[in-house]
């Protein structure tokens, strides 16, 4: 893993595969607008799930999921509104999940999935 961008890309790939394996259907990845980017948008039965992915190589600066601050949560809510405006996807429930991916050399990545991490 040579760059932060590559680490993020790998983490998002691992997270998307994990979410699919646990039954979510990925609708969109790396969706961008003027205000920023949504990592993963998925559906789980009646829920539309906006998922932020954080990847790290270690926990020296805390667990990856700890990187989703209150400011980041506000931004994700705004981005979710923009995505909903741009798409014809409707659901009775909207949820914000966080997936932390700890990439460990020579060992499988550790995935932490916080469902409904914030509202």
N, C-alpha and C positions, 0 to 999 in steps of 0.2 A: 504494500500500500504506500504509494509515494506521495500522494497529495490529499489534501482535505476534500477536494472535489471528487476524487476517486473513492475516498472513504464514504462520502455521502451517497454517491451513486450505488456503491455496493450495498450500503445499509438500506437504501430504498428498495433495491431489488430483493434483498432478504426479507424485508418487511412485507412487500407485496406478495411474495410466495407464501410467507407465514399466514397472512390474512386470508389468502385463497384457500390454504390448507385447513383453516378453521371455519370455513364456510362463507366468507364474505365474497362478493363479486366486485372486482375492481372495475370502476367505471371510467376513471381518469387518473393519469399520473403526471406530475410536474405541470399542472395547469397554471398558466401565467396570465396576469393582467397588469395594469399600470401599478397597482399597489403592492404586488408581490406574487408569491407562488404557493400553491397548495401541493403538498407532496403526493397524497393519495386521496381520492374520493371513491368510496365504495358503498355497496348496499348490503345490508343484512336484514333479510325479511322485510319488515315495515320501516326499517331505519335507514336513513341516509347518513353515512359516516364520513366525516372530514377527519383525516388522520395525519398528524404531524409525526415525522420520523426524525429521530436524533441518533446519530451514530458516533461512537468513540472507540478508541483503541484501549483505553484504560479508565479507571475511576479516580485518577489523581485530581481531577477537577470536578468530581461528583459523578453520579450515575447519569447516563444520557438523558433520561426522562426529566431530570432536574433542570435541564436547559430551557424548558418551556415556561418562561416567566409570565407574569400577569400582562406585561406589554405584548408579548408574543400571542397570548390568548386573545387579547383585544384585536390584534391584527388578523388572526385566524378567523374570528367571527366576521370581520369585515370582508375578508376574502371569500368566506362561505356565502355571504349575501351576494357578492358579485358573481360567484359561480352559479347560484340558484337563478339569478336574473338572466344569465347567458344560456341556460339549459332548460329543457322541457322535462326535467326530472322532479317528481313530487313524492313526498313521503309524509306519513303522519308524525314521524319522529325524526329529529335531526340530532346527531350526536357528535361529540368531539373526542376522539381517541388519540392517545400518544403511544407510539411504539419506539422503545429504546433498543438499539442494537449495539451490543458490545462485541466488537471484532477482536478475536484473540488469535495471535499467530499460531498456526499448527493445530488449532482446536476449533470445533464448531462455534459459531457465533451464539451468544446468549441473547435471546429476544425477550423483552418485557413488554407486555401489551396492557396498557391501562385503558380499560373501556370507560367511556363517559368520564374522562379525566377532568373535564371542566364543562361548564354550561354557558 
